[in-house]
């Protein structure tokens, strides 16, 4: 069904992003340097993303998890703006924000 499809899409995207943060992938390190955030912040955000992905599959937490993922995307957007990045760099955060919010609305309507 639609909600499970959205969960899977969000899970795959956020797990890849989280692993890039946790293992310090070069492009992610550069991005966080632009954001003026250190390695500890990068790892912490990656770990939070993994916890939120896991919470997507817990019935009582899934709505809140999708809101948490949307919050991370919103924060990333503000960081991109502050760092004066070109619009092309915003695309992943915008897409994941939209998907997170759609998931939240679907989950809210489910209950």
Secondary structure by P-SEA (a helix, b strand, c coil): caaaaaaaaaaaaaaaaaaaaaaccaaaaaaaaaacccaaaaaaaaaaaaaaaaaccccccaaaaaaaaaaaaaaaaaaaaaaccccccaaaaaaaaaaaaaaaaaaaaac
